[in-house]
Structure formats: C-alpha cells, structure tokens
Amino acid sequence: MPQRLHLVFGGELVDPSSNVFRDVDDIHIVGMFPDYASAYNAWKSEAQRTVDNAHMRYYIAHIHRLRDEEAEASSTEELGT
C-alpha cells in the first residue's frame, strides 16, 4: 500500500476571500503527516490557534495525489536536476 503523505501549511492572506498569501516567505510549514487523520488534527490545532485573525488560513495538501508512481514521468522529471 502506498504511503499517503499530507502537508499542512498556512499563513496570512492578502484578502480573507482569496487564497493569495501576503508574504510567501512567511508561510508556516506545520509539517508532513503520514495520514489524513494526523494532518487534520495538526490543521485543526493551527486553525484554532489563529482563529482571531481572519486573514490567517491553514491548508492540507494531499501530497500523494501529486505523483502517480504508475504513470510515465512528465517532461520536467525527465530533465533531472
């Protein structure tokens, strides 16, 4: 069974009705989690901690959805770095 990694991150938005960060260099990386349940708990903790600031938002990114090990590599992966 493949590992299903989740990244929890957040920061201050330019406008509470958008998803544009005020300062990308100031994004808070909460951490990488091995399952949705632990990522959700971390997200909820950070969201509750910053509830008084309407511009703060935290997100859960489903990292496992970004890469399919069965699919051919994209052209950028084939370039290597």
Gaussian input, Z-matrix of N, CA and C with variables (Angstrom, degrees):
# hf/3-21g

backbone

0 1
 N
 C     1     B1
 C     2     B2     1     A1
 N     3     B3     2     A2     1     D1
 C     4     B4     3     A3     2     D2
 C     5     B5     4     A4     3     D3
 N     6     B6     5     A5     4     D4
 C     7     B7     6     A6     5     D5
 C     8     B8     7     A7     6     D6
 N     9     B9     8     A8     7     D7
 C    10    B10     9     A9     8     D8
 C    11    B11    10    A10     9     D9
 N    12    B12    11    A11    10    D10
 C    13    B13    12    A12    11    D11
 C    14    B14    13    A13    12    D12
 N    15    B15    14    A14    13    D13
 C    16    B16    15    A15    14    D14
 C    17    B17    16    A16    15    D15
 N    18    B18    17    A17    16    D16
 C    19    B19    18    A18    17    D17
 C    20    B20    19    A19    18    D18
 N    21    B21    20    A20    19    D19
 C    22    B22    21    A21    20    D20
 C    23    B23    22    A22    21    D21
 N    24    B24    23    A23    22    D22
 C    25    B25    24    A24    23    D23
 C    26    B26    25    A25    24    D24
 N    27    B27    26    A26    25    D25
 C    28    B28    27    A27    26    D26
 C    29    B29    28    A28    27    D27
 N    30    B30    29    A29    28    D28
 C    31    B31    30    A30    29    D29
 C    32    B32    31    A31    30    D30
 N    33    B33    32    A32    31    D31
 C    34    B34    33    A33    32    D32
 C    35    B35    34    A34    33    D33
 N    36    B36    35    A35    34    D34
 C    37    B37    36    A36    35    D35
 C    38    B38    37    A37    36    D36
 N    39    B39    38    A38    37    D37
 C    40    B40    39    A39    38    D38
 C    41    B41    40    A40    39    D39
 N    42    B42    41    A41    40    D40
 C    43    B43    42    A42    41    D41
 C    44    B44    43    A43    42    D42
 N    45    B45    44    A44    43    D43
 C    46    B46    45    A45    44    D44
 C    47    B47    46    A46    45    D45
 N    48    B48    47    A47    46    D46
 C    49    B49    48    A48    47    D47
 C    50    B50    49    A49    48    D48
 N    51    B51    50    A50    49    D49
 C    52    B52    51    A51    50    D50
 C    53    B53    52    A52    51    D51
 N    54    B54    53    A53    52    D52
 C    55    B55    54    A54    53    D53
 C    56    B56    55    A55    54    D54
 N    57    B57    56    A56    55    D55
 C    58    B58    57    A57    56    D56
 C    59    B59    58    A58    57    D57
 N    60    B60    59    A59    58    D58
 C    61    B61    60    A60    59    D59
 C    62    B62    61    A61    60    D60
 N    63    B63    62    A62    61    D61
 C    64    B64    63    A63    62    D62
 C    65    B65    64    A64    63    D63
 N    66    B66    65    A65    64    D64
 C    67    B67    66    A66    65    D65
 C    68    B68    67    A67    66    D66
 N    69    B69    68    A68    67    D67
 C    70    B70    69    A69    68    D68
 C    71    B71    70    A70    69    D69
 N    72    B72    71    A71    70    D70
 C    73    B73    72    A72    71    D71
 C    74    B74    73    A73    72    D72
 N    75    B75    74    A74    73    D73
 C    76    B76    75    A75    74    D74
 C    77    B77    76    A76    75    D75
 N    78    B78    77    A77    76    D76
 C    79    B79    78    A78    77    D77
 C    80    B80    79    A79    78    D78
 N    81    B81    80    A80    79    D79
 C    82    B82    81    A81    80    D80
 C    83    B83    82    A82    81    D81
 N    84    B84    83    A83    82    D82
 C    85    B85    84    A84    83    D83
 C    86    B86    85    A85    84    D84
 N    87    B87    86    A86    85    D85
 C    88    B88    87    A87    86    D86
 C    89    B89    88    A88    87    D87
 N    90    B90    89    A89    88    D88
 C    91    B91    90    A90    89    D89
 C    92    B92    91    A91    90    D90
 N    93    B93    92    A92    91    D91
 C    94    B94    93    A93    92    D92
 C    95    B95    94    A94    93    D93
 N    96    B96    95    A95    94    D94
 C    97    B97    96    A96    95    D95
 C    98    B98    97    A97    96    D96
 N    99    B99    98    A98    97    D97
 C   100   B100    99    A99    98    D98
 C   101   B101   100   A100    99    D99
 N   102   B102   101   A101   100   D100
 C   103   B103   102   A102   101   D101
 C   104   B104   103   A103   102   D102
 N   105   B105   104   A104   103   D103
 C   106   B106   105   A105   104   D104
 C   107   B107   106   A106   105   D105
 N   108   B108   107   A107   106   D106
 C   109   B109   108   A108   107   D107
 C   110   B110   109   A109   108   D108
 N   111   B111   110   A110   109   D109
 C   112   B112   111   A111   110   D110
 C   113   B113   112   A112   111   D111
 N   114   B114   113   A113   112   D112
 C   115   B115   114   A114   113   D113
 C   116   B116   115   A115   114   D114
 N   117   B117   116   A116   115   D115
 C   118   B118   117   A117   116   D116
 C   119   B119   118   A118   117   D117
 N   120   B120   119   A119   118   D118
 C   121   B121   120   A120   119   D119
 C   122   B122   121   A121   120   D120
 N   123   B123   122   A122   121   D121
 C   124   B124   123   A123   122   D122
 C   125   B125   124   A124   123   D123
 N   126   B126   125   A125   124   D124
 C   127   B127   126   A126   125   D125
 C   128   B128   127   A127   126   D126
 N   129   B129   128   A128   127   D127
 C   130   B130   129   A129   128   D128
 C   131   B131   130   A130   129   D129
 N   132   B132   131   A131   130   D130
 C   133   B133   132   A132   131   D131
 C   134   B134   133   A133   132   D132
 N   135   B135   134   A134   133   D133
 C   136   B136   135   A135   134   D134
 C   137   B137   136   A136   135   D135
 N   138   B138   137   A137   136   D136
 C   139   B139   138   A138   137   D137
 C   140   B140   139   A139   138   D138
 N   141   B141   140   A140   139   D139
 C   142   B142   141   A141   140   D140
 C   143   B143   142   A142   141   D141
 N   144   B144   143   A143   142   D142
 C   145   B145   144   A144   143   D143
 C   146   B146   145   A145   144   D144
 N   147   B147   146   A146   145   D145
 C   148   B148   147   A147   146   D146
 C   149   B149   148   A148   147   D147
 N   150   B150   149   A149   148   D148
 C   151   B151   150   A150   149   D149
 C   152   B152   151   A151   150   D150
 N   153   B153   152   A152   151   D151
 C   154   B154   153   A153   152   D152
 C   155   B155   154   A154   153   D153
 N   156   B156   155   A155   154   D154
 C   157   B157   156   A156   155   D155
 C   158   B158   157   A157   156   D156
 N   159   B159   158   A158   157   D157
 C   160   B160   159   A159   158   D158
 C   161   B161   160   A160   159   D159
 N   162   B162   161   A161   160   D160
 C   163   B163   162   A162   161   D161
 C   164   B164   163   A163   162   D162
 N   165   B165   164   A164   163   D163
 C   166   B166   165   A165   164   D164
 C   167   B167   166   A166   165   D165
 N   168   B168   167   A167   166   D166
 C   169   B169   168   A168   167   D167
 C   170   B170   169   A169   168   D168
 N   171   B171   170   A170   169   D169
 C   172   B172   171   A171   170   D170
 C   173   B173   172   A172   171   D171
 N   174   B174   173   A173   172   D172
 C   175   B175   174   A174   173   D173
 C   176   B176   175   A175   174   D174
 N   177   B177   176   A176   175   D175
 C   178   B178   177   A177   176   D176
 C   179   B179   178   A178   177   D177
 N   180   B180   179   A179   178   D178
 C   181   B181   180   A180   179   D179
 C   182   B182   181   A181   180   D180
 N   183   B183   182   A182   181   D181
 C   184   B184   183   A183   182   D182
 C   185   B185   184   A184   183   D183
 N   186   B186   185   A185   184   D184
 C   187   B187   186   A186   185   D185
 C   188   B188   187   A187   186   D186
 N   189   B189   188   A188   187   D187
 C   190   B190   189   A189   188   D188
 C   191   B191   190   A190   189   D189
 N   192   B192   191   A191   190   D190
 C   193   B193   192   A192   191   D191
 C   194   B194   193   A193   192   D192
 N   195   B195   194   A194   193   D193
 C   196   B196   195   A195   194   D194
 C   197   B197   196   A196   195   D195
 N   198   B198   197   A197   196   D196
 C   199   B199   198   A198   197   D197
 C   200   B200   199   A199   198   D198
 N   201   B201   200   A200   199   D199
 C   202   B202   201   A201   200   D200
 C   203   B203   202   A202   201   D201
 N   204   B204   203   A203   202   D202
 C   205   B205   204   A204   203   D203
 C   206   B206   205   A205   204   D204
 N   207   B207   206   A206   205   D205
 C   208   B208   207   A207   206   D206
 C   209   B209   208   A208   207   D207
 N   210   B210   209   A209   208   D208
 C   211   B211   210   A210   209   D209
 C   212   B212   211   A211   210   D210
 N   213   B213   212   A212   211   D211
 C   214   B214   213   A213   212   D212
 C   215   B215   214   A214   213   D213
 N   216   B216   215   A215   214   D214
 C   217   B217   216   A216   215   D215
 C   218   B218   217   A217   216   D216
 N   219   B219   218   A218   217   D217
 C   220   B220   219   A219   218   D218
 C   221   B221   220   A220   219   D219
 N   222   B222   221   A221   220   D220
 C   223   B223   222   A222   221   D221
 C   224   B224   223   A223   222   D222
 N   225   B225   224   A224   223   D223
 C   226   B226   225   A225   224   D224
 C   227   B227   226   A226   225   D225
 N   228   B228   227   A227   226   D226
 C   229   B229   228   A228   227   D227
 C   230   B230   229   A229   228   D228
 N   231   B231   230   A230   229   D229
 C   232   B232   231   A231   230   D230
 C   233   B233   232   A232   231   D231
 N   234   B234   233   A233   232   D232
 C   235   B235   234   A234   233   D233
 C   236   B236   235   A235   234   D234
 N   237   B237   236   A236   235   D235
 C   238   B238   237   A237   236   D236
 C   239   B239   238   A238   237   D237
 N   240   B240   239   A239   238   D238
 C   241   B241   240   A240   239   D239
 C   242   B242   241   A241   240   D240

   B1=1.4609
   B2=1.5316
   B3=1.3320
   B4=1.4680
   B5=1.5207
   B6=1.3184
   B7=1.4588
   B8=1.5297
   B9=1.3119
   B10=1.4624
   B11=1.5230
   B12=1.3281
   B13=1.4586
   B14=1.5263
   B15=1.3247
   B16=1.4609
   B17=1.5230
   B18=1.3230
   B19=1.4612
   B20=1.5255
   B21=1.3284
   B22=1.4586
   B23=1.5255
   B24=1.3329
   B25=1.4560
   B26=1.5211
   B27=1.3206
   B28=1.4579
   B29=1.5126
   B30=1.3077
   B31=1.4506
   B32=1.5087
   B33=1.3022
   B34=1.4585
   B35=1.5294
   B36=1.3203
   B37=1.4541
   B38=1.5189
   B39=1.3227
   B40=1.4613
   B41=1.5263
   B42=1.3137
   B43=1.4641
   B44=1.5294
   B45=1.3296
   B46=1.4672
   B47=1.5315
   B48=1.3223
   B49=1.4670
   B50=1.5310
   B51=1.3418
   B52=1.4623
   B53=1.5257
   B54=1.3113
   B55=1.4698
   B56=1.5195
   B57=1.3413
   B58=1.4628
   B59=1.5269
   B60=1.3292
   B61=1.4583
   B62=1.5185
   B63=1.3327
   B64=1.4672
   B65=1.5325
   B66=1.3237
   B67=1.4608
   B68=1.5269
   B69=1.3050
   B70=1.4632
   B71=1.5263
   B72=1.3208
   B73=1.4694
   B74=1.5208
   B75=1.3203
   B76=1.4650
   B77=1.5361
   B78=1.3340
   B79=1.4669
   B80=1.5326
   B81=1.3204
   B82=1.4610
   B83=1.5312
   B84=1.3197
   B85=1.4603
   B86=1.5324
   B87=1.3157
   B88=1.4629
   B89=1.5164
   B90=1.3327
   B91=1.4547
   B92=1.5081
   B93=1.3193
   B94=1.4512
   B95=1.5227
   B96=1.3316
   B97=1.4555
   B98=1.5263
   B99=1.3475
   B100=1.4559
   B101=1.5198
   B102=1.3271
   B103=1.4584
   B104=1.5245
   B105=1.3326
   B106=1.4589
   B107=1.5280
   B108=1.3106
   B109=1.4640
   B110=1.5303
   B111=1.3188
   B112=1.4724
   B113=1.5194
   B114=1.3348
   B115=1.4718
   B116=1.5252
   B117=1.3164
   B118=1.4601
   B119=1.5290
   B120=1.3150
   B121=1.4641
   B122=1.5258
   B123=1.3337
   B124=1.4679
   B125=1.5213
   B126=1.3415
   B127=1.4613
   B128=1.5279
   B129=1.3202
   B130=1.4591
   B131=1.5287
   B132=1.3065
   B133=1.4646
   B134=1.5274
   B135=1.3359
   B136=1.4732
   B137=1.5198
   B138=1.3181
   B139=1.4710
   B140=1.5272
   B141=1.3131
   B142=1.4647
   B143=1.5231
   B144=1.3290
   B145=1.4642
   B146=1.5307
   B147=1.3155
   B148=1.4690
   B149=1.5314
   B150=1.3205
   B151=1.4655
   B152=1.5378
   B153=1.3116
   B154=1.4630
   B155=1.5239
   B156=1.3267
   B157=1.4625
   B158=1.5312
   B159=1.3161
   B160=1.4723
   B161=1.5319
   B162=1.3242
   B163=1.4587
   B164=1.5319
   B165=1.3177
   B166=1.4654
   B167=1.5236
   B168=1.3271
   B169=1.4549
   B170=1.5241
   B171=1.2991
   B172=1.4560
   B173=1.5188
   B174=1.3162
   B175=1.4583
   B176=1.5164
   B177=1.3256
   B178=1.4603
   B179=1.5239
   B180=1.3298
   B181=1.4690
   B182=1.5233
   B183=1.3185
   B184=1.4582
   B185=1.5294
   B186=1.3140
   B187=1.4643
   B188=1.5309
   B189=1.3132
   B190=1.4659
   B191=1.5255
   B192=1.3141
   B193=1.4654
   B194=1.5300
   B195=1.3192
   B196=1.4606
   B197=1.5253
   B198=1.3171
   B199=1.4564
   B200=1.5204
   B201=1.2829
   B202=1.4583
   B203=1.5245
   B204=1.3008
   B205=1.4675
   B206=1.5252
   B207=1.3265
   B208=1.4617
   B209=1.5321
   B210=1.3390
   B211=1.4650
   B212=1.5288
   B213=1.3396
   B214=1.4618
   B215=1.5088
   B216=1.3183
   B217=1.4653
   B218=1.5240
   B219=1.3179
   B220=1.4565
   B221=1.5258
   B222=1.3146
   B223=1.4563
   B224=1.5360
   B225=1.3256
   B226=1.4585
   B227=1.5229
   B228=1.3294
   B229=1.4611
   B230=1.5123
   B231=1.3069
   B232=1.4689
   B233=1.5161
   B234=1.3137
   B235=1.4565
   B236=1.5238
   B237=1.3435
   B238=1.4536
   B239=1.5112
   B240=1.3143
   B241=1.4835
   B242=1.4905
   A1=109.08
   A2=117.81
   A3=119.75
   A4=111.54
   A5=114.45
   A6=120.54
   A7=108.84
   A8=117.46
   A9=122.21
   A10=109.63
   A11=115.66
   A12=121.44
   A13=111.93
   A14=115.00
   A15=122.52
   A16=108.60
   A17=116.29
   A18=122.91
   A19=108.92
   A20=116.50
   A21=121.56
   A22=107.33
   A23=115.28
   A24=120.81
   A25=109.22
   A26=115.49
   A27=118.79
   A28=111.45
   A29=114.09
   A30=120.15
   A31=110.76
   A32=114.17
   A33=120.71
   A34=110.47
   A35=115.77
   A36=121.55
   A37=111.55
   A38=116.85
   A39=121.94
   A40=109.59
   A41=115.32
   A42=122.69
   A43=107.45
   A44=118.53
   A45=120.14
   A46=114.62
   A47=117.62
   A48=120.16
   A49=112.50
   A50=117.15
   A51=120.53
   A52=109.78
   A53=115.75
   A54=121.58
   A55=110.77
   A56=117.09
   A57=122.16
   A58=108.37
   A59=116.04
   A60=120.50
   A61=111.22
   A62=115.79
   A63=122.18
   A64=110.17
   A65=117.15
   A66=121.85
   A67=108.51
   A68=116.69
   A69=121.47
   A70=111.31
   A71=117.51
   A72=120.80
   A73=112.28
   A74=116.87
   A75=121.34
   A76=112.42
   A77=117.25
   A78=120.49
   A79=108.78
   A80=115.06
   A81=121.80
   A82=108.82
   A83=116.27
   A84=121.60
   A85=106.40
   A86=116.05
   A87=120.91
   A88=109.77
   A89=116.44
   A90=119.51
   A91=113.56
   A92=114.79
   A93=124.12
   A94=106.96
   A95=116.73
   A96=121.34
   A97=110.32
   A98=116.70
   A99=120.93
   A100=114.99
   A101=117.40
   A102=120.37
   A103=109.45
   A104=115.06
   A105=120.21
   A106=111.95
   A107=117.54
   A108=120.62
   A109=111.64
   A110=117.93
   A111=119.71
   A112=110.85
   A113=117.91
   A114=120.55
   A115=110.18
   A116=116.77
   A117=121.15
   A118=111.01
   A119=117.31
   A120=120.75
   A121=111.38
   A122=116.85
   A123=120.80
   A124=110.63
   A125=116.52
   A126=121.19
   A127=110.62
   A128=116.44
   A129=121.79
   A130=111.01
   A131=116.88
   A132=121.70
   A133=111.28
   A134=116.31
   A135=120.23
   A136=110.87
   A137=117.69
   A138=120.94
   A139=110.55
   A140=117.03
   A141=120.12
   A142=111.66
   A143=117.05
   A144=121.49
   A145=111.18
   A146=117.09
   A147=121.54
   A148=112.78
   A149=117.23
   A150=121.78
   A151=112.68
   A152=118.51
   A153=120.82
   A154=113.64
   A155=118.14
   A156=121.95
   A157=107.99
   A158=116.31
   A159=121.60
   A160=112.89
   A161=117.55
   A162=121.08
   A163=113.17
   A164=118.02
   A165=121.34
   A166=110.16
   A167=115.77
   A168=121.69
   A169=109.30
   A170=115.24
   A171=122.42
   A172=109.06
   A173=115.61
   A174=122.59
   A175=110.57
   A176=115.28
   A177=121.98
   A178=106.83
   A179=115.89
   A180=120.98
   A181=108.06
   A182=116.36
   A183=122.48
   A184=108.33
   A185=115.55
   A186=121.39
   A187=111.37
   A188=117.14
   A189=120.16
   A190=111.92
   A191=118.63
   A192=121.10
   A193=112.38
   A194=117.01
   A195=120.66
   A196=112.68
   A197=116.34
   A198=118.19
   A199=110.32
   A200=114.91
   A201=121.50
   A202=107.20
   A203=116.41
   A204=121.15
   A205=112.45
   A206=117.81
   A207=121.89
   A208=112.17
   A209=117.51
   A210=121.89
   A211=111.00
   A212=115.19
   A213=119.88
   A214=109.59
   A215=116.75
   A216=121.46
   A217=109.48
   A218=115.09
   A219=119.43
   A220=108.69
   A221=116.80
   A222=120.27
   A223=111.84
   A224=118.03
   A225=119.63
   A226=110.90
   A227=118.47
   A228=120.13
   A229=110.82
   A230=116.55
   A231=120.25
   A232=111.48
   A233=118.88
   A234=122.18
   A235=111.40
   A236=116.51
   A237=120.66
   A238=110.97
   A239=115.47
   A240=120.00
   A241=110.83
   D1=129.37
   D2=-178.94
   D3=-70.26
   D4=151.64
   D5=177.24
   D6=-74.98
   D7=137.96
   D8=-177.81
   D9=-111.80
   D10=85.63
   D11=-176.39
   D12=-78.07
   D13=145.18
   D14=178.91
   D15=-133.71
   D16=132.69
   D17=178.34
   D18=-105.33
   D19=130.10
   D20=176.34
   D21=-109.78
   D22=126.08
   D23=-178.67
   D24=-150.15
   D25=163.98
   D26=178.28
   D27=-171.89
   D28=179.67
   D29=179.54
   D30=173.70
   D31=-173.81
   D32=-178.07
   D33=-84.80
   D34=131.46
   D35=179.80
   D36=-92.65
   D37=154.08
   D38=175.19
   D39=-62.32
   D40=-43.42
   D41=-178.23
   D42=-141.20
   D43=133.23
   D44=-177.89
   D45=-59.87
   D46=-18.13
   D47=-179.65
   D48=-92.73
   D49=5.95
   D50=179.50
   D51=-123.36
   D52=177.59
   D53=175.94
   D54=-117.06
   D55=31.97
   D56=-178.54
   D57=-101.88
   D58=121.22
   D59=-179.89
   D60=-74.18
   D61=141.15
   D62=178.15
   D63=-63.65
   D64=-45.21
   D65=-177.93
   D66=-141.26
   D67=105.36
   D68=-177.34
   D69=-60.96
   D70=-30.97
   D71=178.50
   D72=-69.04
   D73=-14.12
   D74=-177.25
   D75=-106.73
   D76=17.07
   D77=177.99
   D78=-68.92
   D79=133.09
   D80=179.99
   D81=-90.41
   D82=114.30
   D83=175.88
   D84=-90.31
   D85=109.23
   D86=-179.43
   D87=-73.74
   D88=-44.93
   D89=177.29
   D90=155.71
   D91=175.87
   D92=178.03
   D93=-105.64
   D94=135.37
   D95=-174.62
   D96=-127.81
   D97=145.91
   D98=-173.48
   D99=-79.88
   D100=-8.61
   D101=179.90
   D102=-155.23
   D103=162.93
   D104=-176.29
   D105=-64.58
   D106=-38.38
   D107=-176.91
   D108=-60.28
   D109=-45.86
   D110=179.50
   D111=-70.95
   D112=-34.57
   D113=175.84
   D114=-64.98
   D115=-42.10
   D116=179.03
   D117=-61.81
   D118=-42.25
   D119=178.63
   D120=-62.42
   D121=-41.00
   D122=177.88
   D123=-67.25
   D124=-43.04
   D125=177.97
   D126=-59.66
   D127=-47.63
   D128=-178.01
   D129=-61.50
   D130=-41.43
   D131=178.96
   D132=-60.89
   D133=-47.17
   D134=-179.87
   D135=-68.88
   D136=-40.15
   D137=179.14
   D138=-62.67
   D139=-42.26
   D140=179.02
   D141=-69.21
   D142=-34.80
   D143=179.72
   D144=-64.72
   D145=-31.00
   D146=-175.33
   D147=-110.05
   D148=18.95
   D149=-173.10
   D150=-60.85
   D151=-25.99
   D152=-178.54
   D153=-77.31
   D154=-10.48
   D155=178.99
   D156=-107.55
   D157=104.60
   D158=-176.48
   D159=-62.90
   D160=-19.10
   D161=-179.07
   D162=-86.63
   D163=-10.72
   D164=-179.05
   D165=-85.96
   D166=134.01
   D167=176.87
   D168=-139.05
   D169=142.71
   D170=173.94
   D171=-120.66
   D172=148.13
   D173=-174.41
   D174=-133.42
   D175=156.77
   D176=171.06
   D177=-114.72
   D178=118.97
   D179=176.81
   D180=-100.46
   D181=128.70
   D182=179.92
   D183=-85.95
   D184=86.24
   D185=-175.13
   D186=-59.82
   D187=-35.05
   D188=-178.91
   D189=-63.05
   D190=-20.36
   D191=179.25
   D192=-81.73
   D193=-12.15
   D194=-177.45
   D195=-80.13
   D196=-18.09
   D197=-175.97
   D198=-139.41
   D199=128.84
   D200=176.31
   D201=-110.83
   D202=109.85
   D203=-176.64
   D204=-61.51
   D205=-21.83
   D206=-178.67
   D207=-82.04
   D208=-22.68
   D209=-175.13
   D210=-82.09
   D211=154.83
   D212=175.20
   D213=-63.66
   D214=153.55
   D215=179.68
   D216=-68.95
   D217=145.79
   D218=176.10
   D219=-73.74
   D220=166.70
   D221=-178.04
   D222=-61.36
   D223=-32.83
   D224=179.73
   D225=-71.85
   D226=-33.32
   D227=176.81
   D228=-68.21
   D229=-34.24
   D230=-178.71
   D231=-69.53
   D232=-23.70
   D233=179.35
   D234=-68.08
   D235=-36.31
   D236=-177.44
   D237=72.74
   D238=165.41
   D239=178.00
   D240=-138.67

